[in-house]
Amino acid sequence: MSQTPQLTTLFADVAGSTKLFEQRGDVEARRIIAAVLAALTEVCNRHGGRVIKTIGDEIMCTFPSAMQGILGSCDMQKRVMHDTTFVRDNIGIRIGLHHGDALEEDGDVFGDSVNTAARMASLAKREQIVTTASTLKGLTNAGSIRHRSLGRARVSGKLLPIEIVDIIWQEDTSNVTTVQRAIRIDDGGTTNVKLSLRFRGQVIELTENSQPFSMGRDGTNSLVVETEWVSRNHALIEFKKGYFIIADRSTNGTYVKLADDEELRLHRDEIHLRKSGTISLGQTVSLNQQDVLYFQCSY
């Protein structure tokens, strides 16, 4: 029988597991990952959580409350950081979580809040815990949780980007990078960020609420560039973590020049756009002057 309780869904996975398999081999890498997942399971149970399933190098858990989930996620990071074996093997984890209505059915959980938690995990980096601002807002003692704003990010199924935060779990924060552009959780999250794009006389303006801007040869893209060296779905610009990010998805790469820096080739990777510059799909600007995309950022 299906139930829809309020739950905190948490995803945690081993960062850099592909490299671990390459360096240590299948058998040893699987042993190490199994040990990490066992340690995370123990922490989950200690905080009143329940392990829903493990998939490869990832664990999925639920907690009855947001505070249990947040405290559990902090202890998961500390457990890995303080284990000498994990430190020796250079193991790190990334965690994403969200509190909301979840559909419980046959021992599994589904629904919008689960998808949001999975999205938070995909945004998290090694040794990071990412959650939604709404998860913190629901806490009566949210002030006891150290956090910082990461801006806004898009989540599948939601019309507008949602505000996300980074939970600061480290006792010593001297090595924690400061986020320069912070949005307060209590305010409306209103900002004036804008990205202006100019292509062949056409001007496009993107804001933090804009849909992801796709570029490529396929006619379904936001910007269609019909040249043989451009992939069908070549690159994507979207606003996340407080910045406009360009991500390359192509065969030939995307060439990006940021202000006075040297032009760089982006291939199956992403960087955040800053100041002004140029974007060239598939070839350098010197070889592709007719189809150069010019951009100007304001944060």
NORGI-V72473 format. One line per field, one symbol per residue. phi: phi as a letter, one per 40 degrees, with the letter a starting at -180 (. if undefined). psi: psi as a letter, one per 40 degrees, with the letter a starting at -180 (. if undefined). A space follows every 10 residues. Layout:
phi=???
psi=???
//
This chain:
phi=.cbbccbbcb bbbccgcccc cccbgccccc cccccccccc cccdcccgcb ccabbgbbbb bbbcbccccc cccccccccc cccccccccf cabbbbaabi cbccafgbbb hdcccccccc ccccbdgbbb accccccccc bcccccaacb gbacbdgbcb cbcbbbccbc cbccbccccc bbbcccccgc bbcabcbbaf gcbbbbbccc cdbcbicccc ccbcbcbccc cdbcabbaca fgbcbbbcbb ccgbbbbbfc cccbcbbfaa accafaibbb cgacdccbcc bcbbbbbbb
psi=hiigihihhh hhihhfdddd dddeiddddd dddddddddd ddddddeeih hdihhbeiih iiididdddd dddddddddd dehdddddef hiiihiiiha hihhhfeiii iddddddddd dddiihfihh iidddddehd fddehhiiie aiiihhehdi iihiihhheh dhedehhhhd gihiddaefh ifiihhhhhf ehhhhiieei ihhihadiee idhhhgideh idgdihhihi feihhhhhfi deihhhhhbe iihihhhfii iihibiaihh hdiiddefdd fhhhihih.
//
